[in-house]
Amino acid sequence: MARRVCRRRLRADLLWAFVAFALLQVGLAWAVERWLPDVRDPEAALKEERLRARRAEAPDHALVLMLGSSRAAMALRAAELSASLAPDHILVLNGAVMGGGPMKTLICLRRALDAGLRPDLLFVEVVPMHFHQPAGLGLEERTLSGATLTTAEIAAVRPYCDEPVRQRNQWLKSRLVPCVGYRAQLHDYLALDVCAEDDDLGLMDSHGWHPRHWSVTPTQHARHTEQALRQYDWLRGPFRPTRSAVRALSDVLECCRVKGIAVALIAMPESKAFQALYEPTLRADINAFLGDFSAARGVPLIDARSWLSDDDFWDGHHMLPEGAGHF
């Protein structure tokens, strides 16, 4: 009799523990969606917080904003550019994020507008490899994490994806058990980690510039460059435009047109070794595509790919702080 009572109590306790755990996950998922963007997308949330603070300090200044990938995030020293232009009239902010492509740029633009960061001039980075899809999925569709997106943003990127189930499943897994899906982010948010990550968000400055390495030795430079070249050794074959990237970038420009935002496209600098990854025919086709794309939409294209020397990068396409100064 006593044993049966104990078993009933144990089953009841387990049931209530499961219910409590499930309710905790539901509450945490709701909080991540609505109130904890710094858990859902820490880099973008921190950057938005700092950019909004700079905008609040200079609400009447003309706003120049850069959006794009890690290349731009490490390249544009916006605080120094603001000071060198007209500090009493112009505010330059760097809103580029790691892994950003046309889809993430569109999301970041909409987030910026919702946050009151409407630029007078927008620089949109174009990374050539985002527009070449030799086989399978496009580069950004493979790297864009659905876990960083809100429910509305998951729906918004669906038309740009060949396999939208990929981002949807990432979003679903992160929301079903957020204590697991966002484990690292929650550790950082709750200050449970003693050691900072190698790419610490604390390196980001007040205007959104986010360097990775302050300096590298020749050995480190060679190793990082070799790794980057291996990562993108698929840049070959006949040029095949990436549908999702073309459509998303077109919608970025259309959004700017509707909002009356002046916009320019920019291809960021690359080392000679990195530029050599592109086969001559592929490079010519990508150049022609980008030129035709900008001309057809009446948007200037700044081709900065050859602006810097190899020593200005730590891996062939991400700038060192000194290189960012030259840029």
N, C-alpha and C positions, 0 to 999 in steps of 0.2 A: 504493500500500500504506500509506504513512505517512498519507495523507489519510483512508483508511478507518479506520485506528486512531484518528485524532483525532476522527472523527465518532462512533465507538463510545464513546470516552471522554466526549465531550460529551453524548451521549444518556444515558450512565450517570450523569454528574454532574447532569444535569437531573432524572433520575428520583430520585436520592437527595435532591436539593434539594426536590423536590415531596414526597417521603415525610417529610423532616424538617419541612417547613412544615406538612403535615397533622398530624403527631404533636404539633407545637407548639400547633396550634389545638385539638386534642383535650384536651391537658393544660391549656391555658388555660381552655377551656370547663368542664372539671371543677373547676378551682380557683375560677372565678367562681361556680359552682353551690354548692360546698361550703365554701370557705375565704375567699372575697373578696366578702362582701356589700357592702363599701364601694366596690367596682367595679360590682357589679350594681345596687345601689340606694343611692347614696352618702348622700343626705339621711337616709333611714330608718336606715341603719347607724350614722351619726354620732349621730343622735338616740337610738337604742337604747343605744349605748355610754355616752352622758352620763347618760341616765336610770338605767341600771343602776348607774353610779357613785354617783349621788345616793341610790339605794335602798340600796346597800351601806353608806352612811354613816348611814342611819336605818332599819334593818331593822324596828324595832318601831313606827314611826309609822304612823298610818292613811294609806293612799295614795289620793289623789284624782288621777285621770288624765283628760285631755281628748284625744279622738280626733276627727279631722275633716280639713278642707281647709286651704288656705293662709289662709283667713279666720281660722280658729281659731289656726293657727300664728303669725300676726302679732298676734293679739289677747290671748292669755292670758299675762300676765307672771307665770308660775307661781312664780318665786323670791320676788317681792314679795308675792304672795298667801300663800305659805307663811309668810313672816315676819309678815304682818299677822294671820293667823288664830291659830295656836298652834304656834310653831316647835318646841316640845318634843314635840308630839303629832301634828301633821299635816304631811304632805309632799304638795305639789301639783306635778304634772309635766305638761308639754305634749307630747303625742305626736302631734299633728296634722302632716300632711305636705302638701306642695304637690300640688294636683290630687286630693286625697283625696275619695272619695265613699263610698257604702255598701259597695261591694265592697272598696275599699282599706281601709276602716275594719275590715271583718271580717278581712282579712289582717293588719292591724296589731294587732288584738286578739289573734289567735292567736299572732303573733310575740311580743307582750308577755307572754302567759301562758307561752310556751315559755322566755322569758328570765327568768322569775321575777318579772315585774312584774304581779302580780295586784292590781288595784285594789280598795279597799273601796267606792269610789264612782267611777262612770264617767260622764263627760259625753260624749255623742255628738252631734256637730254634724249638723244636717239643713239642707242647702242646697236651698231650694225648687225651683230650676231642675233639680236632679237627678231630680225626681219628675214632670217634665212632658216628654212625648215626643210633640211634634206630628207629626213625620214622621221616617222613617229610624231610626237607632240612637239610644239614649239618650245623654245627654251623657257620662257616665262611661265607657260602653263605647267611645266615640270617643276618649277621652283617656287611658285606662288603658294603659300600655305593658307589653306582655308581656315585654319585655327586662328589666324590673326584678323579675320573678317567678321563683321556683324552679320546678322541674319539678312538684312537688307542688302548688304554688299555681296553676299553669296549669290543672291538672286540677280544682282546687277552684273556680275562677271559671267554669269551663265551663257549669255549670247556670244561671248568672245572665245569660248572654250570648245575644243573638239571633243573632249571628254569631261564635261562638267561634273560628272560623278566623282572625279578625283578630289576637287576642292570641297564638294559637298560632304564626302566621307570624312575628310580631315576635320571639317567643322563639326560633324556629328560626333565623331569619336572624342573630340576635345570637350564637347558640351555634355555628353553622357556621363563621363567621369572626369570632371574638371580638375579634381585633386591630383589626378595622374596626368591628364593632358597638359596641364599648366604647372606641373610640379616645379620646374626650374624657375618659372616666372614668380610663382607664389613664394618660393624660398627667397628670391631677391626682394619681392614686395614686403615680406615680413621680416627682412634682414636676418634670415636664418643662416646665410652663407658667410663664412669668415673670410674666405679668399675671393677677390674679385675675378671676373672672367678676363681672359686675355684682351678681348675687345670690350673693355669696360665702357658703359654708357657715360661714365663720369668724364671721359675724354671729350665728349661733345661740348662745344663752347656755347655761349649765350645766344649766338646768331645761327646755330645749327650746323656749323662746320664740325665734322666728326673724323679726326685723323685716326689711323690705326697704329702705325709705327712712327716714332719720332726720328729714328735713324736705323739703318741696317748695315751690317758689315758686308764686305764683298762676297763672302761665303753665303751669308743669309740672302743677299740680293740674288745670287745665282740660283740658290735653292728655291726661293719663292717664284722666280721667273720660270724655272723649269716646271714647277707644279702648275702654274697658270697655263703654260703652253700645252701641257698634257691634258688639262681640263677642257681645253677648247680645240683639241686636235681634230674634231669632227667638222671643222670649217672647210669643207671641200665639196666638190660636185657641182652640177649646174644649179644656178640660183633658183630657189623656189620660195616666193614670198610667203611669210607667215600670216595667214588670214586673220588670226586673233590680234596680232600686233598691229597690222594695218588698220583694222576696224577700230581698235581701241584708241590708237593715236589720232585717227580721223575724228573720233568723238571728243577727244581732248580739245582739238582745234575748233570743233563746232561749239563746244561749251564756251570757249573763249570768245568766239564770234558773237554768240548770243549775249554774253555778259559784257561785251565791249572791252575785252582785255587784249592789249597788244601782246603778241607772242612771237618768239623766235625759237627755232630748233637749233640744237648744238650737238655735234659729234665730238666727244671728249678726246684729249690726247692719248696716244698709244706709243709705246716704244717701237723702235724699228723691228725688233725681234717679234713683237706681238703682231705688227702689221704684216709681217712676212707669213703669218699663219694663213692668210687669205690667198688662195690661188689667184693668179693674175686675172683670169676670166671672171671668177667669182667676185673679186674686188671691183672690177669694172662694172659688173652688173649691179652690185649693191650701190655703188656710187651713182649710177644712172637712175636706179630706183629712187634713192633719196632725193636726187636733184629733181626728178619728175614729180615726185610727191609734193615737195615744197613749192615748186612752180605752179602746179595745178591748183594749189590752195592759197597761193599768194602769200606764203609765209617764208621769211628768209631762213636759210640754212647756213650756220656757221660751221665750217669744217676745220676743227682745231686738232685733228688727229696727228699732225706733224709739227705741232708748235714746240714741243719740249724734247729734251735729250733723254737718253736712256737712264742717266743717273738721277733723273727727277722722279723715278718710280721705284717702288719697293718690290714689285712683281711684274712689271711690264705694262700694267694698265691702271694701277692704283697709285696715286701720287703720295710721295713723302711731303711733309710740311714745307720743306724748302721748294719742292716742285710746285706745290700749291701757291706759294708766294710768287714764283715765276709766272704761273698761269694767270 
